[in-house]
Amino acid sequence: MTNVDTPTLDRIMEIQESAQLCGEFLEWLQEKYVMYDKNIKRDSPFVDVMRDPGDYINEEKILAEFFDIDLKEADRERFRIN
């Protein structure tokens, strides 16, 4: 079997415990406060909270950015090892 270089997936494994804790914090925070994606322009700060879920922050993307993980590269590495 050939070894496949997977630095991004290796990094994900290294930070898994910290990322889990941060993810739990983000979930708790979102239960307490309404948190929207700041990159989405809104006409009013008083938006309907039942809007499209894409309006809310994406925990996976935020954690990846915080831990400097390229999610597309991780997917490419997963594809190479499968």
N, C-alpha and C positions, 0 to 999 in steps of 0.2 A: 504494500500500500504506500502511496506517495504522500509525504507530508505536505500540507497546504499551509502557506503563510497566512495567518489570520490576525494581524495586529489589532484590528478594531474589535473583533470578537474577544480577543484576549483582554483588551482593556475593559470591555463590558464585564467580563468575569471578575476582574480586579476590583471594580467599583460596585459590584452587585449589592453588597450589604449596605453601603452608604446610600446608593440610589434607592434601595427599598425604603430606608428610613425617610429620605427626602420625599419619596412618593407618598408615603403615609401622611407626612406633614401636609403636602399639597392637597390631598384628599380631605383632611381635617379642615384645612383653611377654606376650601371651597364649600364645605358644609356650613361653615360659619358665615362666610361672606360671598356675595355674588362677584365672580371674577370673570371679566371678559377679556378677549384678545385685544390688546391695545392697538394692534395694527389694522383693525377693522374700523373704518370711519363711520361714525354714527351721526344722524341728524340731531339727536337729542340724547342727553345723558340718562333720560328716563325711558329706557327701552323695555319692551315686553320680555319678561324673563322666560316666556315659553317659546322664544324664537328658536331658530335652527341651532342645533347643538354645535355646529361649526363656529358659532359666535363665541363660544367659551374657550378658555385656554386649553391647550393640548398638553397634558402632563408628560407624555412620552417625549414630545419635542422639547419641552422646557428642560426636562432632566438631561436629555441628550446634549442640548446646548450648554447647560451648566457644567456637565462632565466632559465637554469637548468630544462628543461622540458623533461621527458622521453616520446617520441612520441608513443612508443609501449605500455607503460602503459596507456597512454591516450586512445588509441584504445581499450585496454582491458576494461577500465572503461566504455567507450561508449557502448561496447557490453553488459556489465552487466546491464546497465540501460535501454537498449532497449529490 
